[in-house]
Amino acid sequence: MAPFYASVLLGALFCASVSCQNNFDGKLKMDSAFVNIKANLNEPISVLGISSNCYKCPLQTLHSDVITSANITVPTHYDYILVISTRNDSRSCSLRYLYGEYGWYEYTVHRDNQGKISCELKVTKEPHNAYIPILVAFIVLAVLAVLWVIYSFNQEKCSAWCRRRFSSSSDENEAQREELPREAVVLHESGSVERNTTVHAVQIEPQPDKPTRKRLKSLDTFRGIAITVMIFVNFGGGGYYFFEHAVWNGLLLADVVFPWFIWIMGVSITLSFKSIRRKKMKSSRVLVKIIRRSIILFGLGVFTSNFNDLKTYRVPGVLQRFGACYFVVAVMQLYLPPREEQPKQRWLVPFRDVVSLWKQWLVTSIILIIYLIVTYGLKVEGCPKGYTGPGGTGEGYPLSSHCTGGVANYIDREFLGRHIYQYPTVKHLYKTTIPHDPEGCLGTLTSIVLVFFGVQAGHILHTYPDHKSRIIRWTIWGILLGVIGIGLCGGTQDGGPIPINKNLWSLSFILVTGATSFILLVICYVLTDTYGWWNGAPFFYPGMNSILLYVGHGILYNNFPFSWKIHNDETHAEKLSMNLIGTACWLLISFYLFQKKFFLKI
């Protein structure tokens, strides 16, 4: 039934993508609007503008010495600030406005009856609603989800009815057998059978069943949600800006999926080490396995995320950071295992899940302190001390124009040279000229801290066997980390002492994403493992093969049916359809692999 619904979804989305192409007028690119500026003055004017998303950026000159008219295209992601100034450099008009996609506007500059310069904006061609495609996709997916729930409920109801019918039939047959005279059948060595109507009852003690370990569906469901969202946003997320990475500070959907993966790896580490301790494996053997897995993860990332240009061959990356973080946290688990005995002080008993990991907490705190000292205590030549801005035309311009990322970027360029990411998210908006790698060396330290938050979540699983205790503690951790993280950024995108920043993996970033990880696990755990209201589908299947799907979608992302070339100018409808189809294909692949019981493990 699951493949059937997936096939229906693929067909519906493909038809939608083809039919919606006719709505595009072919003159503007996606997420842009056209503005015609008309000047009815007897003097030239200058047109300046900047996106409101460009924090502390100076206005950029778009046109100068305009006498009659000028045309500009503006982005429609955020409010755009448009300023008209005269030759004497006085700002005659200033307008902050959120333009609509494919909209045509006319901005008239004239003098009023009193001789003052006045500006007026009017719409000459109504913009398109860019969010209709995603609304349609949401409704389609919601309907399919409801149909799947109804199907699953009816299937379970039918199964229960069949079990009751079978059970009642078995009881009737058993009652009929009890009415017959009982005979003891003895088989002699000669092969003859002797029947004896006298039977002596012998009580046989039932053998206790061996306890079977139940796999937590919530963990695989959590992991499946993360890899599914990651595939979707990596494919393009329909071209919607909120499915992309934040340009510098801030938090969008694409920014949380990698931290979710990092965090859930910490939970998995505790589960694997519980098995290792139960088997009483030698430390040397475990260390070899840790080193082997770390090298495989790092090497897999290097080989699959690069092309053949050795001059800019990128060393850092997603799987590379997985390997580094896994090595550090796994070694901590090996040589600083949690204390098994209960705390002697009674007041520490409610916190025994934390107290038993005090050695690991100490090491993790030292790692975090090192990160903070290096980030905010060291000074890079030509840059302000503790600078963590985007550089370019951003905060501190022009003195900090070559200070993108501060110390973090400086360390990467000193140790790795050009072997870092060459196309940072800030390059276009902030006009930066130097590369910056979001998976650089310094950010690995805070990533280790985030993995350890996952270790803490996993240790709660081992310490408290009941659902209520687990849920309460995970929720408290989520709220605590979230409050601290929001406090550090001041509840704003660019304010506060430590803004949320995925490019630097700032402290507030790992706290807030750690909080979302705890809360998401609570939701998955309650729905799947506590009450059984949800079996985790369809995310459960990719969660069982997350590494295979990550590597596979990274290699085949440019191949049909995962994507195809859009010959006409892109629209959100076609791009969203293409990205959803590509993601659905990987969900089908994961379901097929699950049916075949094929799971890739490193």
C-alpha positions in Angstrom: 0.0 0.0 0.0 2.9 2.4 0.8 4.3 2.0 -2.7 0.9 2.7 -4.2 0.5 6.0 -2.4 4.0 7.0 -3.3 3.3 6.2 -7.0 0.1 8.4 -6.8 2.2 11.2 -5.3 4.8 11.0 -8.0 2.3 11.1 -10.8 0.3 14.0 -9.2 3.4 16.1 -8.6 4.8 15.5 -12.1 1.5 16.5 -13.8 1.4 19.6 -11.5 4.9 20.6 -12.5 4.1 20.4 -16.3 0.8 22.3 -16.1 2.1 25.1 -14.0 4.8 26.1 -16.4 2.3 28.0 -18.5 1.8 30.5 -15.6 5.3 32.0 -16.0 5.6 35.1 -18.0 9.3 34.4 -19.0 10.7 37.9 -18.2 11.8 37.6 -14.6 13.7 35.0 -12.7 12.3 33.2 -9.7 12.1 35.2 -6.5 12.5 38.6 -8.3 10.3 41.6 -9.1 10.6 44.4 -11.6 10.6 48.1 -10.5 10.5 50.9 -13.0 11.6 54.2 -11.5 10.3 57.3 -13.1 11.8 60.7 -12.3 9.8 63.9 -13.0 12.4 66.3 -11.7 14.6 68.8 -13.4 17.7 67.3 -11.8 19.4 63.9 -11.9 18.8 61.4 -9.1 20.6 58.4 -7.7 18.9 55.1 -6.9 20.3 53.1 -3.9 19.1 49.9 -2.4 19.9 47.0 -0.1 18.2 43.9 1.2 17.0 44.2 4.8 18.6 40.8 5.4 22.0 42.4 4.9 22.9 43.3 8.5 24.6 46.7 8.9 25.4 46.9 5.2 25.7 50.3 3.5 23.4 51.2 0.7 24.5 50.1 -2.7 24.3 52.4 -5.7 22.1 50.8 -8.3 21.8 53.8 -10.7 23.3 57.2 -10.8 22.5 60.4 -12.7 19.0 59.2 -13.6 17.1 61.9 -15.5 13.9 60.2 -16.7 13.7 56.5 -15.8 15.6 53.5 -14.6 14.8 49.8 -14.3 15.9 47.5 -11.5 15.0 43.9 -10.4 14.8 43.3 -6.7 14.7 40.1 -4.6 11.5 39.0 -3.0 12.8 37.0 -0.1 13.0 39.8 2.4 12.0 43.5 2.6 14.0 45.6 0.2 15.1 49.1 1.1 15.0 51.6 -1.8 16.4 55.1 -1.5 16.2 58.0 -3.9 18.8 60.8 -3.4 19.5 64.0 -5.3 22.8 65.4 -6.4 23.4 67.2 -3.1 23.4 63.7 -1.5 20.1 64.4 0.4 17.9 61.3 0.8 14.7 62.5 -0.7 12.7 59.3 -0.4 13.2 56.0 1.4 10.9 52.9 1.0 11.1 49.6 2.8 8.8 47.1 1.0 8.3 43.4 0.5 7.9 42.9 -3.2 5.9 40.0 -4.7 7.4 37.4 -7.1 7.0 38.3 -10.8 5.3 41.6 -9.8 5.8 44.8 -11.8 6.0 48.1 -9.9 6.3 51.7 -10.8 8.1 54.1 -8.4 7.4 57.7 -9.3 9.6 60.6 -8.1 8.1 64.0 -8.4 7.6 67.3 -6.6 4.3 68.1 -4.8 2.5 71.4 -4.8 4.8 72.7 -2.1 7.9 71.9 -4.1 9.0 69.0 -1.9 10.2 65.8 -3.5 7.6 63.0 -3.1 7.7 59.4 -4.1 4.8 57.0 -4.8 4.8 53.2 -5.4 2.1 51.5 -7.4 1.6 48.0 -8.8 1.4 47.8 -12.6 1.2 44.0 -12.7 0.0 41.9 -9.9 2.7 39.5 -8.4 2.2 35.8 -8.3 1.6 34.0 -5.0 4.8 32.0 -4.7 3.4 29.9 -1.9 0.5 28.3 -3.7 2.7 25.3 -4.9 3.9 24.5 -1.4 0.4 24.8 -0.1 -0.9 22.4 -2.7 2.0 20.0 -2.0 1.2 20.2 1.8 -2.5 19.4 1.2 -1.6 16.4 -1.1 0.8 15.0 1.5 -1.6 15.6 4.3 -4.4 13.7 2.4 -2.0 10.8 1.7 -1.0 10.8 5.4 -4.7 10.6 6.5 -5.4 7.8 4.0 -2.4 5.9 5.3 -3.6 6.3 8.9 -7.1 5.1 7.9 -5.6 2.2 6.0 -3.3 1.2 8.9 -6.2 1.5 11.4 -8.5 -0.7 9.4 -5.8 -3.2 8.7 -5.1 -3.5 12.5 -8.8 -3.7 13.2 -9.2 -6.5 10.7 -6.3 -8.3 12.1 -7.7 -8.1 15.6 -11.1 -9.4 14.4 -9.4 -12.3 12.7 -7.4 -13.1 15.8 -10.6 -13.1 17.9 -12.4 -15.4 15.4 -9.4 -17.8 15.3 -9.2 -17.8 19.1 -12.9 -18.5 19.5 -12.7 -21.4 17.0 -9.7 -22.8 18.8 -11.5 -22.7 22.1 -14.5 -24.6 20.7 -12.2 -27.3 19.2 -10.4 -27.6 22.6 -13.7 -28.0 24.4 -14.8 -30.7 22.0 -11.5 -32.5 22.6 -11.9 -32.4 26.3 -15.3 -34.2 26.1 -13.6 -37.3 24.4 -12.0 -40.0 26.7 -8.4 -39.4 27.2 -5.9 -42.0 26.2 -2.2 -42.4 26.9 -0.3 -43.5 23.9 2.9 -45.4 24.5 5.3 -46.2 21.7 7.3 -49.4 22.4 10.7 -50.0 21.0 9.2 -52.6 18.8 7.1 -50.0 17.1 3.7 -51.2 18.5 1.3 -48.8 20.2 -0.3 -49.5 23.5 -3.4 -47.5 24.5 -4.3 -46.9 28.1 -7.3 -45.0 29.2 -5.8 -44.2 32.6 -3.8 -41.1 32.4 -1.6 -39.6 35.2 -1.3 -35.9 35.0 2.2 -34.5 35.2 2.7 -30.8 35.7 5.3 -29.3 33.4 6.8 -26.0 34.5 6.7 -23.5 31.5 10.1 -22.3 30.5 10.5 -18.6 30.9 11.0 -16.8 27.6 14.3 -15.0 27.1 13.8 -11.3 27.2 14.0 -9.8 23.8 15.5 -6.4 23.2 13.0 -4.1 21.5 14.4 -1.7 19.0 13.3 1.9 19.6 11.4 3.0 16.6 11.7 6.6 17.7 15.4 6.7 17.1 15.1 5.4 13.5 12.1 7.7 12.9 14.1 10.7 14.2 17.0 9.8 12.0 14.7 9.2 9.0 13.1 12.7 9.4 16.6 14.2 9.5 17.8 12.4 6.3 14.5 13.0 4.5 14.6 16.8 5.2 18.3 16.9 4.4 17.7 15.3 1.0 14.8 17.6 0.2 16.8 20.8 1.1 19.9 19.6 -0.6 17.9 19.0 -3.8 16.8 22.7 -3.6 13.7 22.8 -1.4 11.6 24.0 -4.2 13.6 27.2 -4.4 12.0 28.6 -1.2 14.5 30.6 0.9 13.2 29.2 4.2 14.3 25.8 3.0 17.8 27.0 2.4 20.7 27.9 4.8 20.7 31.3 6.6 23.1 33.6 4.8 25.0 34.3 8.1 23.2 34.7 11.4 19.8 33.1 11.9 18.2 29.7 11.7 16.3 28.2 8.8 15.2 24.6 8.1 18.3 23.5 6.3 20.4 24.6 9.3 18.9 22.1 11.7 19.2 18.8 9.9 22.9 18.4 10.2 22.9 19.2 13.9 20.0 16.6 14.3 22.2 14.0 12.7 25.2 15.0 14.9 23.0 14.8 18.0 21.3 11.5 17.3 24.8 10.0 16.7 25.5 10.7 20.4 22.4 8.7 21.3 23.5 5.8 19.1 27.0 5.8 20.7 25.5 5.1 24.1 23.5 2.2 22.8 26.4 0.6 21.1 28.7 1.0 24.1 26.1 -0.5 26.3 26.3 -3.6 24.1 30.1 -3.5 24.2 30.2 -3.4 28.0 27.7 -6.2 28.2 30.0 -8.3 25.9 33.0 -7.3 28.0 35.1 -6.5 24.9 38.8 -5.6 25.3 39.5 -1.9 25.2 42.2 -2.3 22.6 39.7 -4.1 20.3 37.1 -1.4 20.8 39.6 1.4 20.1 40.6 -0.3 16.8 36.9 -0.3 15.8 36.5 3.4 16.8 39.5 4.4 14.7 38.4 2.2 11.8 34.9 3.7 11.8 36.2 7.3 12.1 38.6 6.8 9.2 35.8 5.3 7.0 33.5 8.2 7.7 36.2 10.8 7.1 37.4 9.1 3.9 33.8 8.5 2.6 33.2 12.2 3.0 36.4 13.2 1.2 35.8 10.9 -1.7 32.1 11.7 -2.3 32.0 15.4 -1.7 34.8 16.5 -4.1 35.5 16.7 -7.8 38.8 16.3 -9.5 40.3 19.8 -9.0 43.3 19.1 -6.6 44.0 22.8 -6.2 40.8 23.3 -4.3 40.1 19.8 -3.1 38.0 20.3 0.0 39.1 18.6 3.2 36.3 19.5 5.6 32.8 18.3 5.1 29.7 16.7 6.7 30.9 13.1 7.0 34.4 14.3 7.8 33.0 16.1 10.9 31.0 13.0 11.7 34.2 11.0 11.8 36.1 13.5 14.0 33.2 14.0 16.5 32.6 10.2 16.6 36.2 9.6 17.4 36.4 12.0 20.3 33.1 11.1 21.9 33.5 7.4 21.5 37.0 7.5 23.0 35.4 9.3 26.0 32.9 6.6 26.3 35.6 4.0 26.2 38.0 5.5 28.8 35.6 7.5 30.9 32.6 5.2 31.2 29.6 6.2 33.3 29.5 5.2 36.9 27.3 2.3 37.6 26.7 2.8 41.3 24.1 5.2 42.7 25.2 8.5 44.2 25.6 8.4 48.0 24.0 11.8 48.5 20.3 11.5 48.4 19.8 14.9 46.8 21.9 13.7 43.8 19.8 10.6 43.1 17.3 12.6 40.8 20.3 13.7 38.8 22.1 10.4 38.6 21.9 10.4 34.8 24.1 13.5 34.8 26.3 12.7 37.9 27.3 9.3 36.5 28.8 11.2 33.4 30.6 13.8 35.4 34.0 12.9 33.9 32.7 13.2 30.4 30.9 16.5 31.3 34.3 17.8 32.6 36.1 17.0 29.3 33.2 18.4 27.2 33.2 21.6 29.3 37.0 22.0 28.7 36.4 21.6 24.9 33.7 24.3 25.0 35.9 26.7 27.0 38.7 26.2 24.5 36.3 27.1 21.7 35.1 30.3 23.4 38.7 31.4 24.3 39.9 30.9 20.8 36.9 32.5 19.1 36.6 35.6 21.3 40.0 35.9 22.9 42.4 35.7 20.0 43.0 38.5 17.6 43.5 38.1 13.9 45.7 40.6 12.2 43.6 43.3 10.5 40.4 42.2 12.3 38.7 43.3 15.5 39.2 41.0 18.5 36.4 38.5 18.8 34.9 39.4 15.4 32.4 36.8 14.2 30.7 38.8 11.4 30.4 38.0 7.7 33.0 40.4 6.5 32.5 42.0 3.1 30.1 44.8 3.2 28.6 43.6 6.5 29.3 44.5 10.1 32.5 46.4 10.5 32.8 47.5 6.8 35.2 48.5 5.4 37.8 47.6 8.1 36.4 44.0 8.5 35.8 43.3 4.8 38.4 40.5 4.8 37.5 39.1 8.2 34.7 36.7 7.2 34.3 34.3 10.1 37.0 35.8 12.2 39.4 33.3 13.9 37.5 30.2 12.6 38.2 31.2 9.0 41.8 32.3 9.8 42.6 28.8 11.2 41.1 27.0 8.2 43.1 29.1 5.7 46.3 28.7 7.7 46.1 25.0 8.1 44.1 24.0 5.0 44.9 26.7 2.5 42.6 26.6 -0.5 41.3 23.2 0.4 38.1 24.6 2.0 34.6 25.4 0.7 35.0 28.1 -2.0 31.3 29.3 -2.2 30.1 30.5 1.2 26.5 31.5 1.7 27.6 35.1 2.3 29.4 35.6 -1.0 26.5 37.1 -3.0 24.7 39.2 -0.3 27.8 40.5 1.5 30.1 40.7 -1.5 32.8 38.7 0.3 36.1 37.9 -1.5 37.5 35.1 0.7 36.2 31.5 1.1 34.7 30.2 4.3 34.0 26.6 5.3 30.9 26.0 7.5 32.4 22.6 8.5 35.8 24.0 9.4 38.2 23.0 12.2 37.1 25.3 15.1 33.4 24.4 14.7 34.3 20.8 15.3 34.7 21.6 19.0 31.1 22.8 19.4 29.9 19.9 17.3 31.5 17.5 19.8 29.5 19.3 22.6 26.3 18.7 20.6 27.1 15.0 20.1 27.6 14.8 23.9 24.1 16.3 24.4 23.0 13.3 22.4 25.0 11.0 24.7 23.2 12.5 27.7 19.9 11.8 26.0 20.9 8.2 25.4 22.1 7.8 29.0 18.7 8.8 30.2 17.4 5.8 28.2 19.7 3.5 30.2 19.1 5.1 33.6 15.3 5.4 33.6 13.3 2.4 32.2 9.9 4.0 32.4 8.4 6.3 29.7 7.4 9.1 32.0 10.9 9.7 33.5 12.5 9.7 30.1 9.9 12.1 28.6 10.1 14.5 31.5 13.9 14.7 31.5 14.2 15.0 27.7 11.6 17.8 27.8 13.5 19.6 30.6 16.8 19.4 28.7 15.0 20.7 25.5 13.5 23.7 27.4 16.8 24.4 29.3 19.0 24.4 26.2 16.5 26.4 24.3 16.1 29.1 26.9 19.9 29.5 27.3 20.4 29.6 23.5 17.7 32.2 22.9 19.1 34.2 25.8 22.6 34.3 24.2 21.3 35.6 20.9 18.9 38.0 22.6 15.9 36.4 20.9 16.9 38.2 17.6 18.7 37.2 14.4 21.7 39.5 14.7 21.5 40.8 18.2 22.7 39.4 21.5 26.3 38.5 22.6 26.4 35.3 20.6 24.0 35.2 17.6 22.8 31.8 16.2 25.2 31.0 13.4 25.5 27.7 11.5 28.6 28.9 9.6 30.5 29.1 12.8 28.6 26.5 14.8 28.3 29.1 17.6 27.4 28.2 21.1 23.8 29.6 20.8 23.5 27.5 17.6 24.3 24.2 19.2 22.1 25.0 22.2 19.1 25.8 20.1 19.5 22.9 17.7 20.2 20.6 20.7 16.9 21.8 22.2 15.0 21.1 19.0 16.6 17.6 18.9 15.4 16.8 22.4 11.9 18.0 21.6 11.7 16.1 18.3 12.9 12.9 20.1 10.1 13.4 22.7 7.5 13.7 19.9 8.8 10.6 18.1 9.1 8.6 21.3 5.6 9.4 22.5 4.0 8.7 19.1 5.9 5.5 18.3 7.3 3.8 21.4 5.0 5.0 24.2 1.5 4.9 22.8 2.1 3.2 19.4 -0.1 5.7 17.6 2.4 5.9 14.7 4.7 3.2 13.3 7.2 5.8 12.1 6.4 5.4 8.4 7.6 6.6 6.0 10.6 8.1 7.9 11.3 4.8 9.7 12.6 3.2 6.5 15.2 5.9 5.5 16.3 6.0 9.2 17.4 2.4 8.9 19.7 3.2 6.0 20.6 6.9 6.6 24.3 6.6 5.5 23.4 4.9 2.3 20.8 7.5 1.4 23.1 10.4 2.3 25.9 9.1 0.1 23.5 8.0 -2.6 21.6 11.2 -3.0 24.9 13.2 -3.0 26.2 11.1 -5.9 23.1 10.8 -7.9 21.4 14.2 -7.3 22.0 15.3 -10.8 20.5 12.2 -12.5 17.0 11.4 -13.5 14.5 10.7 -11.9 16.0 12.5 -8.9 16.2 15.7 -10.9 16.1 16.9 -14.5 17.1 19.9 -16.5 14.6 22.8 -16.5 14.9 24.3 -20.0 12.6 27.3 -19.4 13.0 29.7 -16.5 12.5 28.0 -13.2 9.3 28.3 -11.3 8.6 27.3 -7.7 6.0 24.8 -8.9 8.3 22.8 -11.2 11.3 23.0 -8.8 9.2 21.9 -5.8 7.7 19.1 -7.8 11.1 17.9 -9.0 12.6 18.1 -5.5 9.6 16.3 -3.9 9.8 13.5 -6.6 13.5 13.1 -6.0 13.0 12.8 -2.3 10.1 10.4 -2.7 12.3 8.2 -4.9 14.8 7.9 -2.1 11.9 7.0 0.3 10.8 4.3 -2.1 14.4 3.0 -2.3 14.7 2.9 1.5 11.4 1.0 1.7 12.6 -1.5 -0.9 15.9 -2.0 1.0 13.9 -2.5 4.2 11.8 -5.2 2.6 15.0 -6.9 1.4 16.5 -6.5 4.9 19.5 -4.7 3.5 21.1 -2.2 5.9 24.4 -0.5 5.3 26.4 -0.1 8.5 29.9 1.2 9.0 
